[in-house]
Amino acid sequence: MLTIRGLQVRYGAITALRGVDLDIKQGEIVALLGANGAGKSTIARSIAGLLPFQGDITYQGEKLVPNAAEKNLRRGIALVPEGRGILARMTVYENLLMGIYTRSDKSEAMADVAKMLERFPILGKRRDGLASLLSGGEQQMLAIGRALLSKPKLLLLDEPSLGLAPLMTDTLFKMIAQFRDEGLTVLLVEQKARQTLKIVDRAYLLETGRVVTSGTAQALIDDPTVSDAFLGGTH
Amino acid sequence: MLIQQLVNGLTLGAVYTLLALSFSLVMGILGILNLAIAELFMIGGYLGFTLITAGFPLPVAVLGGMLGAAVIAIAIEKIGYQPLRDAPLVTPMLSTLGFSIILQNVATNIWGSDPAQLPDEYFGKQYALGPVNIGEMQLIVLVATVVLVALVAYIVQKTPMGRALRAVAENREVARILGVSADRLTMLAFILSGSLAGVAGVLIALHYGTITPYLGVEIGLKAIAVMVIGGTRQIWGALVAGPLIGIAEVLTVAYGGSQVRDFVVYGFMILILLLRPQGLLGGARSDQGQRV
């Protein structure tokens, strides 16, 4: 579904990505793991079309142009950004309506908004309240719900568990695991490596802008080197 | 008489509201003060004036002023803003100042620097409502302002386009990942803003029955004061601040003399900046907007 070859991104004088190769197959949940500054979010933001980059990102056989976020959403790539990206001055309902902004099937889209409010009952209850008044977990639900309303084929989740209470993080990870059953392809950027590897199919481990290793979730859990460096050394 | 002064103040305030709304639409979305809006107002006024004296009906004059100002607003966005949008905020603002001076020069060359006068037969009717006399044009200004403000409110609050405008104003990057073309919406904000300024120009020029190339500076600066008093990030602040300043100005002239008129308006603006920089309708102090 998505192939990345030789991805390089620079922020001024700083090189954030130094030639990353990556593949995501249809229906997979793939994780990008690594410490702060490893380049995980930069990969997600490059795919979403928020950054200028060098190298090739091919999505469903088509090369993506750098900095074309609007076009990429219409192609089926939705990003839930780090920090959730809630439109705080809008109501919960208006945020959800922004999720169907690009859809042309308006009556079906409005029905999907109603379904989304049922899927996340807390959002239904706070429908007409300002999004800024939601708790962190509720805001994350809103951000994911809003992204799903654009009917994406590839969902990019950038550190969705950041700042959430453990219980809410568990709920969130269960929900992400369910996306597989819905046929959605997910790229999950996370720092909580151990918890992430329990729900993903494969993962890439990054350090200072490079992929240091990759493999199936189980293979990475079983690899003592990976376990020591990224999972807190249980081997 | 007090009631008569209040009606006159409301009329003046209505025009301030339209023009302040025009400034706010660009300020709210881009965080820059488009100083050329004052001259779009003046050019709109001249176009309307010219069409009326050429024998066209009022709706055509309003449409002409609106379209003329909107077309110039597009040029300002394309030439004066778009190439400079990644520069520090003050750079595109200075560029709009350049446009402002050029437009004033163009108007002086086309229409001359002497005030143009509208013959008495235009919009001279007066209606007596009890103790209050309301001119035909005064009524048109008040009704048109209510209709236009309601229309802008509907577009901004209730339509997908308005939501997209608000999304770009709040967070350009988030708007982009939701499929909003921020560039297209920025252009739209300039067009809406220019159209409003053009209409306001036609209305005030016909209401006063006179226009000069310096009308934009005079009324435009007051509209900026109205925007600041209402809250630069709150486009509805102009709804409250416009009539407030209009009435304050008219009452000051009536009871204190015209020599202290500007002192009251700008004094109030400075007071607001010092005590409540987020404006009368701004929420938290952090809502005072970007530094420009």
Interface residues (C-beta under 8 A of the other chain):
Chain A: A48 G49 L50 A69 E70 L73 R74 A78 L79 P81 G85 L87 A88 R89 M90 E94 L97 M98 G99 Y101 T102 R146 S150
Chain B: P160 R163 A164 R166 A167 E170 N171 E173 V174 R176 I177 L178 G179 V180 S181 A182
